[in-house]
Amino acid sequence: MDPSGELSPGERIRMLRESRGLSREALAQMCGRGVDWLKKIELGERELRSHTLLVRLGAALQLSDLSAITGLTDGPAQPVPTGRLSHPGLPDVWAAVMNRPLSLTLTAPTGGRPADPAVLQGRVDQSWALWHTSEHNRSEVGALLPDLIRDGEAAVRSLDGEQRRAALVALSDVYRLTGQATAYVAPAELAWVVADRALTAAQEADRPDAIAAAAWNLGNILRETSYPEEALRVVVEAADLIRPHLDGAPDDWRGVYGALQLHAAVTVARDGREGDAWRYWDKGDQVAKSLPASYVHPSTVFGRANVDFHAVSVATDLRKAQRAIGLADDIDPDVMPSRERRARLWVEVARGHLQRGDRTAALHVMRMAYEIGAETVAYTPSARSVAADLWRHAPRAMRADASRLAEAIGVPTAV
């Protein structure tokens, strides 16, 4: 098909769809999207930027190679993945989440210790700190999650009154952390169960800050599973919920509010809405200016550095590569205490270099990202996509380095 390579990806999708007798409605539904979205893709009115959606289209069209859509035939094959990324710690987390006792009989926490919500919250806070500081955060945090989940559930069952409310907040935090630690490796059903339990626990606790944090987590899942409109609605509603409580509230309440603004900025940037993206970013920037210069939210890491990091992400998602790289040049990454967030910054910078066609620079910063957070890079689809692109198209003199990086990340062939 299309030996000249002159057809656009949208035109190829339309031809493939029609050759299989699929309506736009049917194919869009198979991808979990609306028919207007697919129509704009086919007509070239909207760019297909999401690798997740590209893979969904490939699977729905029963393709073995994504080049039938992308037209990139000058490199190795681009096979359509038949499964998701896997992690050895996932089965134990799955068991802890899905095997929750249905009986209302009180259960004791791990080791028979009496339930103490303050102790539980301390363990959760330490686990969040480990998530942000460990090079192998998924493995190390994943090993802690099963006991945290079981102990959180047991505490909620065994307590009442204010202690139960405190336990519910801790349990919501546990499920938010579970969502982060299993992102991109968990089956969809686990991701949705975890997100729902985090929000339900926060609502039962009747704590606006916990509800807002759980909504931030839910928004992440919605956006990464290609439901950007729903993701934006959730975080905007959460921001509206917590805003009236901010006067005189603890710094962490304002930190969550700021994180919601940054979430909205990235969400609309991915849809090409430049004005809205920078307006949301400005709101987050104003929140950061109202907080102490050294402030960092314990789980979302909202603060001055994260606002600046998000400016790079927004510019990259808007395909303003020159601006993204210029913004990154003015950032001191060491002021960000989260190793995970620093690694993702360099992935964004690598994406910017790729947009400019500078694969030498992209490879250099991808190596930096991997050295900072190996598991962050290995389990983040955008990072894997950059590594796969470099493996296919790096300059001849750098192909060996690009191949080693791809193999270390776990993408020895294009994905």
C-alpha positions in Angstrom: 0.0 0.0 0.0 1.1 3.5 -0.9 4.6 2.7 -2.2 5.3 6.3 -2.8 4.8 7.2 0.9 2.8 10.2 0.0 -0.4 9.4 1.9 -0.8 10.9 5.4 -1.4 8.7 8.4 -5.0 9.8 8.4 -5.5 8.8 4.8 -3.9 5.4 5.5 -6.2 4.8 8.5 -9.2 5.6 6.3 -8.1 3.2 3.6 -7.4 0.5 6.0 -10.7 1.0 7.8 -12.7 0.9 4.6 -10.8 -2.2 3.3 -11.9 -4.0 6.4 -15.5 -2.8 6.1 -15.5 -0.8 9.3 -17.5 2.3 9.9 -15.9 5.3 11.6 -18.2 4.7 14.5 -17.1 1.1 14.9 -13.4 1.9 14.7 -13.7 4.8 17.0 -15.5 2.7 19.5 -12.9 0.0 19.4 -10.3 2.7 20.3 -12.4 4.1 23.1 -12.8 7.4 21.3 -15.6 9.5 19.7 -16.4 9.4 16.0 -15.5 13.2 15.6 -12.0 12.4 16.9 -11.5 9.7 14.2 -13.0 11.9 11.5 -10.5 14.7 12.3 -7.6 12.2 12.3 -8.6 10.9 8.9 -9.1 14.3 7.4 -5.8 15.6 8.7 -7.4 18.1 10.9 -5.9 16.6 14.0 -2.5 15.0 14.5 -2.2 11.5 15.9 0.4 12.2 18.6 -0.5 9.5 21.2 1.4 6.3 20.8 -1.2 4.6 22.9 -3.9 5.5 20.4 -1.7 4.6 17.5 -1.3 1.1 19.0 -5.0 0.8 19.6 -5.7 1.7 16.0 -3.2 -0.8 14.8 -4.7 -3.6 16.9 -8.3 -2.6 15.9 -7.3 -2.7 12.2 -5.6 -6.1 12.8 -2.2 -4.8 11.7 1.1 -6.6 12.4 3.2 -3.5 11.8 2.5 0.1 12.6 4.3 1.3 9.5 1.1 0.6 7.6 -0.2 3.7 9.5 2.9 5.8 10.0 4.5 5.2 6.6 7.9 4.9 8.3 9.3 2.0 6.2 13.0 3.0 6.2 13.8 1.3 9.5 13.1 -1.9 11.4 9.6 -3.2 11.8 7.2 -1.4 14.2 5.2 -4.4 15.5 1.9 -3.9 17.1 2.3 -4.9 20.8 0.0 -7.8 21.8 0.3 -7.1 25.5 1.2 -4.6 28.1 4.4 -3.9 30.0 4.9 -6.3 32.9 6.5 -5.9 36.3 7.4 -8.8 38.7 5.8 -7.0 41.6 2.4 -6.7 40.0 0.9 -10.1 41.0 1.3 -9.4 44.7 -0.3 -5.9 44.4 -3.1 -7.4 42.3 -3.8 -9.9 45.0 -3.9 -7.3 47.7 -6.3 -5.1 45.8 -8.6 -7.7 44.3 -8.8 -10.1 47.2 -10.2 -7.6 49.7 -12.3 -9.4 52.2 -16.1 -8.9 51.7 -16.9 -9.7 55.3 -17.4 -6.9 57.7 -15.6 -8.8 60.4 -12.9 -6.8 61.9 -9.4 -7.8 60.8 -6.1 -7.1 62.4 -3.3 -5.3 60.6 -0.2 -7.1 59.5 1.6 -8.6 62.5 -1.4 -8.2 64.7 -0.5 -4.6 65.6 -3.4 -2.4 66.8 -4.5 0.0 64.1 -3.0 3.4 64.5 -3.8 5.8 61.7 -0.9 8.1 62.5 1.5 5.2 62.2 -0.2 4.1 58.9 0.1 7.6 57.5 3.7 7.7 58.4 4.4 4.5 56.5 2.5 5.9 53.5 4.5 9.2 53.6 7.8 7.2 53.8 6.7 5.2 50.8 5.8 8.3 48.8 9.3 9.6 49.6 10.8 6.4 48.4 8.8 6.6 45.2 10.4 10.0 44.5 14.0 9.2 45.5 14.7 5.6 44.4 16.2 4.8 41.1 14.2 1.6 41.1 11.0 3.1 42.6 8.5 0.7 41.1 10.3 -2.4 42.5 11.0 -0.9 45.9 7.6 0.7 46.4 5.8 -2.2 44.8 7.2 -4.5 47.5 5.7 -2.4 50.2 2.3 -1.9 48.7 0.6 -5.2 49.5 1.0 -4.8 53.3 0.1 -1.1 53.1 -3.1 -1.9 51.3 -4.1 -4.7 53.7 -3.2 -2.7 56.7 -5.1 0.4 55.4 -8.2 -1.6 54.8 -7.9 -3.3 58.2 -7.5 0.1 60.0 -10.6 1.5 58.3 -12.6 -1.6 59.4 -11.5 -1.5 63.0 -11.8 2.2 63.8 -14.5 4.7 64.0 -15.0 8.5 64.5 -12.1 10.8 63.8 -9.6 7.9 63.8 -11.5 6.2 61.0 -11.5 9.4 59.0 -7.7 9.6 59.5 -7.4 6.0 58.4 -9.5 6.7 55.3 -7.2 9.6 54.3 -4.2 7.3 54.7 -6.0 4.5 52.7 -6.7 7.0 49.9 -3.0 7.9 49.8 -2.1 4.2 49.6 -4.4 3.7 46.6 -3.0 6.9 45.0 0.5 5.5 45.4 -0.6 2.2 44.0 -1.9 3.9 40.9 1.4 5.6 40.4 3.5 2.5 41.0 1.4 0.3 38.7 0.9 2.9 35.9 1.4 1.4 32.4 1.9 -2.2 33.8 -1.5 -2.8 35.5 -4.5 -4.2 33.6 -7.1 -1.5 33.0 -9.5 -3.1 35.5 -6.9 -2.7 38.3 -6.2 0.9 37.4 -9.8 1.8 37.6 -10.4 -0.1 40.8 -7.5 1.6 42.5 -8.5 5.1 41.3 -12.1 4.6 42.4 -11.1 3.3 45.9 -8.7 6.3 46.4 -11.6 8.7 45.6 -14.2 6.8 47.6 -12.0 6.7 50.7 -11.3 10.4 50.4 -15.0 11.2 50.0 -15.9 9.0 53.0 -13.3 11.0 55.0 -14.9 14.2 53.9 -11.6 15.9 53.4 -11.4 18.3 50.5 -7.6 18.0 50.2 -7.8 14.2 50.1 -10.6 14.4 47.5 -8.6 16.8 45.4 -5.5 14.6 45.5 -7.6 11.5 44.6 -9.0 13.5 41.7 -5.5 14.4 40.5 -4.7 10.7 40.5 -7.9 9.8 38.6 -7.1 12.5 36.1 -3.7 10.9 35.5 -5.4 7.6 34.7 -8.0 9.2 32.5 -5.5 11.2 30.5 -3.1 8.3 30.0 -5.9 6.0 28.9 -6.9 8.6 26.3 -9.9 10.3 27.9 -8.5 13.9 28.0 -11.9 15.6 28.2 -12.9 13.5 31.2 -9.5 14.1 32.8 -9.9 17.8 32.5 -13.4 17.8 33.9 -12.3 15.8 36.9 -9.4 18.1 37.8 -11.3 21.3 37.2 -14.2 20.1 39.4 -11.7 19.1 42.1 -10.0 22.5 41.9 -13.5 24.2 42.3 -14.2 22.0 45.3 -11.0 22.8 47.2 -10.7 26.5 46.2 -13.1 27.9 48.9 -11.1 26.2 51.6 -7.7 27.6 50.7 -7.7 30.8 52.8 -5.8 29.9 55.9 -5.5 26.3 54.9 -2.2 24.3 55.3 0.3 24.6 52.5 -0.4 21.1 51.3 -4.0 22.0 50.5 -2.7 24.8 48.2 -0.1 22.4 46.9 -2.8 20.0 45.7 -4.7 22.9 44.1 -1.6 24.0 42.3 -1.0 20.4 41.1 -4.5 20.3 39.6 -3.7 23.4 37.6 -0.5 21.9 36.2 -2.4 18.7 35.4 -5.0 20.7 33.4 -2.2 22.6 31.6 -0.6 19.4 30.3 -4.0 17.9 29.4 -5.1 20.7 27.2 -1.6 21.2 25.8 -1.8 17.7 24.4 -4.9 18.7 22.6 -3.1 21.7 21.0 -5.0 24.4 23.1 -2.0 26.7 23.6 -3.9 29.6 25.2 -5.7 27.4 27.7 -2.6 25.5 28.5 -0.6 28.6 29.5 -3.5 30.0 31.4 -3.7 26.9 33.6 0.1 26.9 33.9 -0.1 30.6 35.1 -2.6 29.6 37.8 -0.1 27.0 39.0 2.7 29.5 38.9 0.7 31.9 41.0 0.1 29.2 43.6 3.8 28.4 43.7 4.6 32.1 44.3 2.2 32.1 47.3 4.1 29.2 49.0 7.5 29.2 50.6 10.3 29.0 48.1 11.4 25.6 49.4 7.9 24.1 49.5 7.4 20.7 47.9 4.1 18.7 48.1 4.9 15.3 49.5 3.2 13.2 46.8 2.6 15.4 43.7 5.9 17.3 44.3 4.2 20.5 43.4 6.4 23.5 44.1 8.6 26.0 42.3 10.7 23.5 40.5 7.7 21.4 39.4 6.0 24.4 37.9 9.1 25.1 35.9 9.4 21.5 34.8 5.8 21.6 33.7 6.5 24.6 31.5 8.9 22.4 29.5 6.2 19.7 29.3 3.6 22.1 28.1 5.9 23.6 25.4 6.8 20.1 24.3 3.3 18.9 24.1 2.4 22.0 22.0 5.3 21.1 19.7 7.1 24.3 20.6 10.5 22.5 20.7 12.7 25.6 20.7 10.8 27.1 23.6 10.8 23.9 25.5 14.6 23.5 25.2 15.1 27.2 26.0 13.0 26.8 29.2 15.0 23.6 30.1 18.2 25.5 29.7 17.2 27.9 32.5 16.3 25.1 35.0 18.5 23.8 37.7 17.2 20.2 37.9 19.0 19.5 41.2 16.5 21.7 43.0 13.8 19.1 42.3 14.0 16.5 45.2 12.1 13.9 43.1 14.4 11.6 41.1 11.3 10.3 39.2 10.4 13.9 38.2 13.9 14.8 37.1 14.1 11.7 34.9 10.8 12.7 33.3 12.1 16.2 32.7 14.9 14.9 30.6 12.5 12.6 28.7 10.6 15.8 27.8 13.7 17.5 26.7 14.6 14.5 24.5 11.2 14.7 22.9 11.9 18.4 22.2 15.2 17.5 20.5 13.5 14.9 18.4 10.9 17.4 17.3 13.8 19.5 16.0 15.4 16.4 14.4 18.4 16.6 16.7 18.8 12.9 17.6 22.4 13.3 18.9 21.1 15.7 21.6 18.1 13.5 22.2 20.3 10.4 22.8 22.5 12.4 25.2 19.7 13.5 27.4 17.9 10.1 27.3 21.0 8.6 28.7 20.9 11.2 31.5 17.3 10.3 32.2 18.0 6.6 32.4 20.9 7.2 34.8 18.7 9.3 37.1 15.6 7.0 37.1 16.1 3.7 35.3 12.6 2.3 36.1 10.9 5.7 35.4 12.3 5.5 31.9 11.8 1.8 31.4 8.1 2.0 32.3 7.1 5.3 30.7 5.6 5.0 27.2 6.8 8.3 26.0 10.4 7.4 27.1 10.2 4.1 25.4 8.9 5.7 22.2 11.9 8.1 22.2 14.3 5.2 22.7 12.7 3.2 19.9 12.9 6.2 17.6 16.6 6.7 18.4 17.2 3.0 17.8 15.7 3.2 14.4 17.0 6.6 13.3 20.1 7.6 15.3 23.1 8.8 13.2 25.3 5.9 12.1 28.1 6.9 14.6 25.6 6.7 17.5 23.7 3.6 16.6 25.6 1.4 19.0 24.9 3.7 21.9 21.2 4.0 20.8 21.0 0.2 20.7 22.5 -0.2 24.1 20.0 2.3 25.6 17.0 0.7 23.9 18.1 -2.7 25.2 18.6 -1.4 28.7 15.2 0.1 28.7 13.7 -3.0 27.3 12.9 -2.0 23.7 15.4 -3.8 21.6 13.0 -3.5 18.7 10.7 -0.6 17.8 7.5 -0.5 19.9 
